[in-house]
């Protein structure tokens, strides 16, 4: 039969846990934002700034994707091309793919961000 009193081992474990819980880290006071931080937040709340920033970042991602996918394409006449011709072909292909993907991702990022921002502003009103 179990006794209603906790065992000595259970009491020691509870006492050790209680000591650790009693020594919590001090609570930091709230820090108010500086005027520069407030201006930065206000600037990022502007839909035009958000949209342009998303377009630029989308373009950068598109360049990277284009470089990757352009490098994966093999020329149809690879056996008949010299090494120099293959390198030139790959470089041109990567450039074309990069520009194409950069434009697409930039436009998609710009439109999506603008639409999201406008809906968010209208919903707040």
C-alpha positions as CSV (number, residue, x, y, z in Angstrom):
1,X,0.0,0.0,0.0
2,X,1.2,3.4,-0.8
3,X,1.5,5.9,2.0
4,X,-0.1,9.4,1.5
5,X,3.2,11.1,2.4
6,X,5.8,11.6,-0.4
7,X,9.0,9.6,-0.1
8,X,12.2,11.3,0.8
9,X,13.6,11.0,-2.8
10,X,10.5,12.7,-4.2
11,X,10.7,15.4,-1.6
12,X,14.4,16.0,-2.4
13,X,13.6,16.2,-6.2
14,X,10.7,18.7,-5.6
15,X,12.9,20.8,-3.3
16,X,15.7,21.0,-6.0
17,X,13.2,22.0,-8.6
18,X,11.7,24.6,-6.3
19,X,15.1,26.2,-5.7
20,X,15.8,26.5,-9.5
21,X,12.3,28.0,-10.1
22,X,12.8,30.6,-7.4
23,X,16.0,32.0,-9.1
24,X,14.5,33.4,-12.3
25,X,16.3,35.9,-14.4
26,X,15.3,39.5,-13.7
27,X,12.7,41.1,-16.0
28,X,14.2,43.7,-18.4
29,X,12.4,47.0,-18.5
30,X,10.7,48.0,-21.7
31,X,12.8,50.1,-24.1
32,X,11.1,52.8,-26.2
33,X,12.0,52.9,-29.8
34,X,14.4,55.7,-30.9
35,X,13.2,58.3,-33.4
36,X,15.3,56.6,-36.2
37,X,13.5,53.3,-35.5
38,X,10.1,55.0,-35.6
39,X,11.0,56.6,-39.0
40,X,12.2,53.3,-40.3
41,X,8.9,51.6,-39.3
42,X,6.8,54.4,-40.8
43,X,8.8,54.1,-44.1
44,X,8.3,50.3,-44.2
45,X,4.5,50.8,-43.7
46,X,4.4,52.7,-47.0
47,X,2.9,50.4,-49.7
48,X,5.1,51.9,-52.5
49,X,8.3,51.2,-50.6
50,X,7.3,47.7,-49.6
51,X,6.3,46.9,-53.2
52,X,9.6,48.2,-54.7
53,X,11.6,46.4,-52.1
54,X,9.8,43.2,-52.9
55,X,10.3,43.7,-56.6
56,X,14.1,44.2,-56.1
57,X,14.4,41.2,-53.9
58,X,12.3,39.1,-56.3
59,X,14.6,40.2,-59.1
60,X,17.7,39.1,-57.1
61,X,16.1,35.8,-56.5
62,X,15.2,35.5,-60.1
63,X,18.8,36.1,-61.2
64,X,20.0,33.3,-58.9
65,X,17.3,30.9,-60.2
66,X,18.1,31.8,-63.8
67,X,21.8,31.1,-63.2
68,X,21.0,27.7,-61.7
69,X,18.5,26.7,-64.4
70,X,20.6,28.1,-67.2
71,X,23.5,26.0,-66.1
72,X,21.4,22.8,-66.2
73,X,20.6,23.2,-69.9
74,X,22.7,21.2,-72.3
75,X,23.2,22.3,-75.9
76,X,21.6,20.1,-78.5
77,X,24.8,19.8,-80.6
78,X,27.1,19.3,-77.6
79,X,29.1,16.6,-79.4
80,X,29.9,18.9,-82.4
81,X,30.9,21.9,-80.3
82,X,34.3,22.6,-78.9
83,X,34.9,23.3,-75.2
84,X,35.1,27.0,-75.9
85,X,31.8,27.0,-77.9
86,X,30.1,25.1,-75.1
87,X,31.3,27.6,-72.5
88,X,30.1,30.6,-74.5
89,X,26.8,28.9,-75.2
90,X,26.3,28.1,-71.5
91,X,27.2,31.7,-70.5
92,X,24.7,33.2,-72.9
93,X,22.1,30.7,-71.9
94,X,22.6,31.5,-68.2
95,X,22.4,35.3,-69.0
96,X,19.2,34.9,-70.9
97,X,17.6,32.7,-68.2
98,X,18.8,35.1,-65.5
99,X,17.2,38.1,-67.1
100,X,14.0,36.3,-67.9
101,X,13.6,34.9,-64.3
102,X,14.6,38.2,-62.8
103,X,11.9,40.1,-64.6
104,X,9.3,37.5,-63.8
105,X,10.1,37.3,-60.1
106,X,10.4,41.1,-59.8
107,X,7.0,41.6,-61.3
108,X,5.4,38.8,-59.3
109,X,6.9,40.2,-56.0
110,X,5.9,43.8,-56.8
111,X,2.3,42.9,-57.7
112,X,1.8,40.5,-54.8
113,X,3.3,42.9,-52.3
114,X,1.3,45.8,-53.6
115,X,-2.0,43.8,-53.5
116,X,-1.3,42.5,-50.1
117,X,-0.4,45.9,-48.7
118,X,-3.5,47.6,-50.2
119,X,-5.8,44.9,-48.8
120,X,-4.1,45.2,-45.4
121,X,-4.6,49.0,-45.4
122,X,-8.2,48.7,-46.5
123,X,-8.9,46.0,-43.9
124,X,-7.4,48.2,-41.1
125,X,-9.9,51.0,-42.0
